[in-house]
Amino acid sequence: MDVLRYLIPASLLLGGVGLAAFFWTLRSNQYDDPDGDSRRILTDDYDDKPKG
Amino acid sequence: MAVVEDLPEPPGGVACPACAVTPAAEVLARRERAAREVRIMLSVPEMSSAACISRVERALKAVPGVRTARVNLTMKRASVTADPDMLPETLAAALDGVGFEAHELDPGALAATETDRTGRDLLMRLGVAGFASMNVMLLSISVWSGAEDATRDLFHWISAAIALPAIAFAGQPFFRNAWTALKTRRLNMDVPIVLAILLALGTSLYETSQSGAHAYFDAALTLTFFLLAGRYLDHRTRAVARSAAEELAALEVPRAIRIGPDGAEQTVPLADLAAGDLVLVRPGGRMPVDGVVERGESELDRSLLTGETLPVYAGPGAEVSAGEVNLTGPLTLRATAVGADSSLHALTDLVAVAESGRSNYSSLADRAAALYAPGVHILAGLSFAGWYIGTGDLRTAINIAAAVLIITCPCALGLAVPAVTTAASGRLFRKGLLIKDATALERLAEVDTVVFDKTGTLTAGTPRLDAPESHPTEVLAVARALAEASSHPLSRALVAAAEAAGVAAAPVADIRETPGFGMEARLGDDRIRLGRGDWVGGTQNGAKAATWLKIGADAPHPFTFSDALRPGAAAAVAGFQAQGLAVRLVSGDGRAAVEDLAREVGITDWVAEATPVEKAGIVGDLAGHGRKVLMVGDGLNDTAALSAAHVSISPASALDAARVASDIVLLGTDLSELAPARATAQQAIRRIRENFRIATVYNVIAVPLAVAGLATPLIAALAMSASSITVSLNALRVGARKPRPARSAKEV
């Protein structure tokens, strides 16, 4: 059962990374405009040069 | 009454009414110091694709003075920050140029939905509870499948290390609610929840320290997770409704045109007006204040205040009330009462009195909790006492009491109501009905009497020419020629009727409008006039809206009008009657008009010339006789009745005050969705009751096991998850299936 010594922290760490990512999406207002965000990716406004 | 007084104080706004006469430049300067840029919100309802986003943002950024522009496609809004002197009209015009209709929104009225803090907070707690319960469940499964001794203890300790902080964070909404309830010596659903969670954590911690076999960390966490999911659903349904309702309110940006001492016109927020100011109201505009006409002549539409459809003449010296609509000529008013003093506000007292009757409605969930919470506590207490007396072992007794509390915990009950209301509200929202109040659905399902208002509710509020075929073609042609030059509602109805009859305008010359009276022109050598009876020479008979046409020396020719029915009005009345409901019509308009309309839509029970107090009285009387009244109305004269009714609906075209007073707002113009909406509400209530029954069945199976001391954490987890999932799936059926054919009210 020695393998638990690595596996439990590893699984908690991975879960924690997911949780942190979820927090980050919440804090950076990524759920405010789901319709718009899914479509903005289709615009070609800044394809040639980055937004100035 | 957000029209007048719910205005946010402008930054650096006026503290006392008298200060409002200080030069406006000073106020402006102060405001400028407070904010070096302005935020303008625009509603752009026609945006639909990625290309629209770029076009709108590019058009807005191209306007000089705009700093940033960002579109929110979900809300169909654009938010702009710009130099302080930027006018919303400029931006709206820029968008109009690229083909998008835009309306300014009042950012003050939208403040609450700007950032949905509560929703985000709940989501974050839900995320933590979900993460923790998954991890603990993973550890628990290995315990259930046979981990023993040191391994089991290690897993239990790790579970405790995850569960304790996670519940301390995620369970806060429940802890707070339970504490508020206990402080006022009441029991709500959250008290047994908190007790179950705390007892489960406490005994599990103790068991773990004693190397015991049973720990309920996973149960406590799953419980929190499912309950938070219910809370979040509940919150989101309400947030969607609130944001849509706020957007309706924000569309009416409260502004008025003030005429300064030097005669210059200046557009100011309503809050800056004071009694004694001169205010200009253009044709089509709504009176912002109570006042007396100083200059100008026009006709007023009072239908939103009194229900009268007949326009009233207003000239110098006439008194006008806030909320009336100016029809033909520009009017200059001397304000006599503004904001809280105006006649609009006098109605709020009436509304407050009427509302107190409704506030004692207790929702199905509350009633279930009132039965449930004491029952659970007594059951847990009895099993504790029984085991303690029977075995004399405190540890066993506490463990069993904790198991009983966890298994009976209203996890499924917490989901039973929000899951159904979310599905039902979503379904009604797609049909154009906005459920503003959390218990409105339940109340709608109980309704047995419907009271309709006439003007603006059953009727569209736009006149229609009576019997167009009865007028000679040449008369109609002349009338059309005159009417085309005016924006008066009766003129527009004449033009529409002539157009429908295929009558072209006669060639007339020298058209002149005399505001408040009518139109005048020359046809060949004859003078022709179209307008009010007393001006043209006709006599007003009855309460019907009418206009007269006089050609040369001929006798005046009358045109009478009646209010056009709103689409679906007859269908709504027939639908309610088919469901076995009593339908009444209560209107402030004259007898003849009300009687005609009642016959047209098939209502036999009608009341005419009712004042706002009488309307509320009629609704109150019905309620006194035990009837559950649905009031459908739009006017200011309906607000008291809307608040007094068991549940109320107003169309989106209603005044803000009426929309605020009602529980449900009809977003479209079609009334035919009203009767099916009641059927949906009844179906939703049936689902809620079914859900309660499902939750009870699970309890009936699992509770004896728990009381007998046979419940293991595995059984608790199974019972809880299975009942929660069944309840949620049952709720989804409301959104997916067609409602059954309408049943009679008695069956409810």
Interface residues (C-beta under 8 A of the other chain):
Chain A: M1 L4 I8 S11 L12 G15 G16 G18 L19 F22 F23 L26 N29 Y31 D32 D33 P34 D35 G36 R39 R40 I41 L42 T43 D45
Chain B: S49 A50 A51 I53 S54 R58 V71 N72 L73 T74 M75 T115 R120 L123 M124 G127 V128 F131 M134 N135 L138 L139 T151 L154 I158 I162
